[in-house]
Amino acid sequence: MVKIISPLELETLATFPVHPQLPVFAPDQCRAHHADAQVVLLQQDLIVARCSLWWTQVPALPGQRLGIIGHFATTAAPASCELLAAACTELRQHGVTLAVGPMDGTTWRRYRLLTERGPEPPFFLEPDNPDDWPEGFLAAGFTPLAGFFSALNDDLTIEDPRIPRTVARLENSGVTFRALQPGAFRAELERIYAVSRLSFQSNFLYTPLAEADFIAQYEPIRAHIRPELVILAEHQSRAVGFVFAIPDLAQARRGQVVDTVVLKTVAVLPGRTYAGLGNVLVAKCQQAARAQGFRRVIHALMHERNNSLNLSGHYARPFRRYTLYSRLLLP
């Protein structure tokens, strides 16, 4: 049995036990993420699959009215197929023409599924999922909408011969580089947010995020940030680009020596003035990682069709792939 639950009725979820294979989920997350509904699949009064739906605050896509499926979890592919069918029916009733998922409402939060695991173990802050979850989306009539990858550079001595000339040009125009100042953490995040907001606005399925929400995403990992691995580029007293990387603490949790850095984000203000700045920031981050004794850098979660290929391709080889799915909802 499928139940559609509005945000005002989320307390009713507490009356149903949850299958032990489902990840822990706080219903208040639906409210915090402004979901329009929660969908649960019950078998013998036990929740075996769930997701949230968005149809009011959603990204724009020309020619379509999007509906988003996120907070997705299931115990098996058949359960996910039934859940997703019900989710699509509900979205269609609200005028949605294209269902997209999994995405927790926005690309600023968790989205897409790991679809090709590769040889490397999970890295710090990487989203993970059971290997059969993509099967559930395909069985429910979804097809790939966008692909993403993570790549590994295991030789930090590799240098891009274009970098010195680009650095000289940028510095001659007044661009400077510095590491994050941990004593001014909030102010630094405000500067990083200002760059992110402008740099990402043309990204696929972009939606704005409030500055307070952006800053809140970094607070849980504040203690793990190494300032040398977060580099800001500034011009005329304004941040114009940054690279954010963090040690792969998943290695420590496995009892291994932490020899890897996860390069999570590179952002640069648009315009010809800062052409090549993204490449410079990646190079400087990898140089900083090597100076700190790290051996490898993971270029994490990059879209297959944007500038990430140019930023990463000179150094790293893909080892993991992820997929975001969609399903056309016919009237």
N, C-alpha and C positions, 0 to 999 in steps of 0.2 A: 504494500500500500504506500502511495506517495502522498505526502502532506506538504502544502505550500503555506508557509508561515510568514506573516508580516512582521516588521520590526517591533510593532506594539505587542506581539504575541510570543516573543522569543522565550519568555519564562516557561511556556508550555513544553519546551524541549527538555526541561529538567525532569519531566514526568516519564521520559523514555530512557531506558538503559542504552548504552552505546557499545557497539561491538568492540572487543579489545584490540582488534587490528587497526581501528581508525585512530589517526593521530588526535591528540588532545586539541580541543577547539573551544574557545570561549565565545558564547553567543554574543556577548557585548561587542565582539569584534565586528559583527554585522552593523551595529549602530555606529561604531567608530569609523568604519569605512563607508558609511552611507549606502549600504546595500538596500535594495528595494524589497527583497524577499529572501527567505531561506527555504530550500527544498530538501526534504529528507525522505529516504526510502526506508520503510519499516518492513521487517520480516519477523513475524511473531512478536510484535511490539518492541523489536530491537532495531536501533538505527544501524543500518549496514552501509549506507552511502549518503553523502550530503553535498550540497553546494549552495552558494549564494548567487543572487541575480541582481544585475544593474540594468536599468533601462532609462533612467532620468539623467543621471550624471555620467555620461559615457564619452569616449573619444569620437571625433568626427572622421568619417570616411566617405569620400565623394560617391554619390549614387546609392548609398545605403543608410539605413537607420540601424545602428549597432545595438546589440544587447550583449552583456558581458556575463560569463559564467566563471565564478572563482570560488575560493575557499573549498576547492574540490577535494574529496577524499572518498575512497571506495574500498570494499573488501575484495572485490572480484570484478572481472570484465562484464559478466552478465548484469550485475547490480548497477554498474556505471552506465551501461547501455539503457536500462530502464529509467534511471535517474535523469540522464541527459535528454531522453525523449520527453519526459515530463517538463524538464526545464525549457526545452525549445517550444513546447506547446504554450507554456506560460508567457514566454517572451513574445511569441507570435500574437497572443491576445493583447499585448501592449504596443502593437504596431512595429515590432522589430522585424527587419528584413534579413539581417545577418547576425547569427550568434557567433561569438568569439570566445575562446577559452583555451586553457584555464588562465585567468587573470584576476587577481584580487582587486578588481575595480579600476586599476590604473597600472601603468608600467613602472611607476615609482615603487610599487610593492611587488610581491612575488607573482611571477607569471611565466608561462610556457612549461612544457614537460621535457625532462631528460629523455631522449629517444635513442641515442647511441652512446653507451657508457664508456667504451674504450678501456685502455689498460690502466689508467690512473685511478687511485682511490679518490673519494670526494674531498674537495678542498674547502677551506674555511668560508662560511657564508654562502656556499653553493646550494641552490635549491636541489632537492633530490626527491625521487618518487619511486614506487615499485615499478618494475619493468613492464608489468602488464597494464598499467594505466593508459598508455597510448592506444593499446588495443581496444579499450572501451570507447575512446573517442572515435576511432575509425569504424567500429561496429555500429556506432550511433549515427553514422552518416557524415561525420566531420572529415575534412581534408586539410592538409597543411596550408596555412596562410602565410607563415614567415618562418625562416630558419635562422638559427643562432649557433655559435660554436665557441669553445674555449680552446686556446692554443698554448703550447709549452715552449719556452726558451730555456734549454738546459745548457747553454753555452754563453755566459754573460761577457765573454771576451769579444763576441761579434759586435762590430761597429758599423754603423751606416755612414758611408763616406760623404753623404750629403749634409750631415749634421753640422760640422764646423762652419761651413759657409752660411748655413741658415742661422746659426747662433750669432755669427758676426753681423749679419744683416739686421736681425732683431735687436741686438744690443746697440747697434749704431743708431737705430730709430728710437732708442730709449727704453726698451723692454728689459726688465731685470727679473732675476729668479731668486727665490729663497724657500727655505723649508718652513713648514707649519710652526707657528709659535704656540706651544701647548698652554702657556700661561694666559693666552687670550683666546681660548678655544671657541667660545660662542661667537666672538667677533670674527674669527677666522671662518667659521661655518657660514656666517652671514655673507662674507665675501665670496665663498665658494658657491653659495646658493644663487647669488646674483649672476654668476657666470653660467651656472647650470640652467637657470630659467631661460636665458637667451640662447644658449648653445643647443639645448635639446628641443626647442619649440618646433623645429621642422622634422623631428624624429617621427617614425611610424607610430601611429596611435598615441601621440603625445596628448596629455592633459596637464593643466597647471597643478601645482602643489603649493599649499601655503608654506611660508617660511618656517613657521613654528613646527609644522609636521615634518618638514625636511630635517630640521635640527634634531627633532626627537628620534629620528631614525639612526642618528649617529651616537646618541648618548649611551646605548647598551654596549658599544664597542670602544668607547672613549679610552678605557684603561689599556687597551691592546694596541692602540695606534702608536707607530714609531714616527716621530716628526720628520725624520730624514726621508721617509718614503712618501710624504705628502708635500708636493712642490707647487708653489704658486708662481705664476708669471704676472708681473705688474707693469703697467704703463701709465705714466702721469698720475701716480698715486691710486690707480684703480686696478683691481684684479681683472686680468683679461684671459686667463687660462689656468688650469690646474690639472694635476694628476694625483689620484688617490690610490695608494697601495697599502697593504697590511700583511704582516707575516701569516703564513698558513698554519694557524693554530690547530687545525685538524690533525696535523702531523704529531703535535705534542700529545693530543688526546689518544693517539695510537701508540704512544710510547716511543716515537721517533724523534731524532734531532730535527729541529725546525730549520730547514735549509732552503725553503721556498717562500717566495713573496707572491701574493695575489694582487695583480694590478686590476683594480675594479673599474675605475672611471678615469676617462680623459675628456676634458671639455675645454673648448676655446671659443671666444667670441667670434661671431661670423664677420666676414669681410676680408678683403685682400691684404689689409695691413698685417694680419697675423697668419698669413699663409705659411705653412710649415711648422707652426708653433706646436701642434699636437705631436708631430714626430720628435721635436726637440724634447718635449716633456717626457715622452716615453723613454727616450735615450737617457735623459738625466735620471729618471727613476731607476732604470736598470743599472746605471753606473753607481747610484747610491746604494742599491741592494748589494752589489758586488763589494763595495767598500765596507759594508756592514757585515760581510762574511757569508752572505747568502749565495747559493749556487744556481738557483733556478728562479724564473719568473713565469707565472701563469697569467696570460692575457685572458681575462674572464668575460664570458657571456656577451659576445659581440654579434651584432646583426650581420648576416652574410652579405648584405647589399649596401652597407654604408662605408664610411671612411675607415672603419676598423680594419678592413683588409689591408689598406695602405699602411696603417699605423703598426700592425702586427706582422705583416707578411715578410718583412725583411729579416725578422729574428726567429719567429716561432712557427711551429707546425700544429695544426688542429689535432686534438685528441678526443674531444667530446662534442656531441651535437644535441640541440634542443629544438623543439617545435612548438609553435603556437597554431591552433587549429581554428577553423571556421566551418559553419554550415549555413547554407542559404535556406531561409525559411519562406517557402512558397505560401501564398494566401490560401 
